Amino acid sequence: MTGTDTPNPAGQRAGDEPGIDRVTDAGPADPAPDLADILRKAEAEVADLRDAWLRAKAETENVRRMGQSDVTRAHKYAVERFASELLPVRDALEQSLSAGNATPEQLREGVELTLKTLAAAFDKSSIVPLDPAGEKFDPNRHQAMAMIPSSKPAQTVVQVFQKGYLLHDRVLRPALVAVSSGPGEAQGAPADGGAA
């Protein structure tokens, strides 16, 4: 025994202390099952994530298809409500054609009623006529067909050849108009004195 050696009471091995349970080293067989278990768990998690991804991808594709189908239906049947509003107008026109011995007054009355029915259909569909007589010329809503010398200020609509129409705020058809070239030209002033 050396000076640093301590006696081993009760036959204990070196490194053993009384009252402490000794952990036995299982050796290299223990880590392998742990790695295999970790691998199995990781593979299961990957499979779950892949399944969730495939489900999400399928759901996204279904939503895309349904959206595309909705857009197709909307385009196909967009005018359905307006078309149903026009059917009474067609019926009235067909009835007027079948009235063989109607007087001019009766025909006029029928046309006026048909026009009222058409105007009601336009109102329900937010189609508004543009009749811009006396208004300032607006190139977004009016199409100038002529410049006319007039006592009205330049760029004022002085004559409407054909009404225009708006659908909500969008121009369906611009109004065809004649625009004032200003009061100077009406009195024989040079041609360049008015319109811009």
Secondary structure, DSSP 4 states (H G I P E B T S, - for coil): --SS----GGGPPTT--TT-PPPPP-GGGTHHHHHHHHHHHHHHHHHHHHHHHHHHHHHHHHHHHHHHHHHHHHHHHTTHHHHHHHHHHHHHHHHHHH-TT--HHHHHHHHHHHHHHHHHHHHHTTEEEE--TTSBP-TTTEEEEEEE--SSPTTBEEEEEE-EEEETTEEEEPEEEEEE--HHHHTT--GGGS--
